Amino acid sequence: MNKPIRNAIIIVTFLVFIPLLLFKSCIIQNTKPEDCEIVTSKIIELREGPSFDIGFTGDKGETFYINRGIEAGLNLDSLNAKVLNKTVTLHLAKIMGGVTSRHIAQLALNDEVIYSEFEN
C-alpha cells in the first residue's frame, strides 16, 4: 500500500470512526445501579424539557433530568406534589470514563421509588 493511501485511511479513521466511538460511549442505555452515583438533592423546581424530558433543579443550582419522562408515563403535576421542596435520592448514570451525568436512572423519596430504569 502506498503512503498517500495509508495516510488517507488514517485520516478517515480519526475523522469518522473515533468520533463515532466517542459519541456511542456517551449514550446512556441499560443502566445498572452499580453504574450510577447516588446523590441526594432538595428539589426546588420541575419542568417539562425538550423531547418529553422532565427537568429538575436542586437547591444548590444543580440540574438533572429524566429522559423522555413524559413519554414514560410520568405526570408533572403529581411529581410536583410528591417531590417539590423535598430531599430525594437520585441514581445518576455514569458515562465514559466514569463521569457522572445529570441523567436520572432512579428517583426515590424516602423508601418509595418514584421512577426507575433498572430492570427488576
C-alpha positions, 0 to 999 in steps of 0.5 A, spaced: 500 500 500 502 506 498 503 512 503 498 517 500 493 511 501 495 509 508 495 516 510 488 517 507 485 511 511 488 514 517 485 520 516 478 517 515 479 513 521 480 519 526 475 523 522 469 518 522 470 512 526 473 515 533 468 520 533 463 515 532 466 511 538 466 517 542 459 519 541 456 511 542 460 511 549 456 517 551 449 514 550 446 512 556 442 505 555 441 499 560 443 502 566 445 498 572 445 501 579 452 499 580 453 504 574 450 510 577 452 515 583 447 516 588 446 523 590 441 526 594 438 533 592 432 538 595 428 539 589 426 546 588 423 546 581 420 541 575 419 542 568 417 539 562 424 539 557 425 538 550 423 531 547 418 529 553 424 530 558 422 532 565 427 537 568 429 538 575 433 543 579 436 542 586 437 547 591 444 548 590 443 550 582 444 543 580 440 540 574 438 533 572 433 530 568 429 524 566 429 522 559 423 522 555 419 522 562 413 524 559 413 519 554 414 514 560 408 515 563 410 520 568 405 526 570 408 533 572 403 535 576 403 529 581 411 529 581 410 536 583 406 534 589 410 528 591 417 531 590 417 539 590 421 542 596 423 535 598 430 531 599 430 525 594 435 520 592 437 520 585 441 514 581 445 518 576 448 514 570 455 514 569 458 515 562 465 514 559 470 514 563 466 514 569 463 521 569 457 522 572 451 525 568 445 529 570 441 523 567 436 520 572 436 512 572 432 512 579 428 517 583 426 515 590 423 519 596 424 516 602 423 508 601 418 509 595 421 509 588 418 514 584 421 512 577 426 507 575 430 504 569 433 498 572 430 492 570 427 488 576 
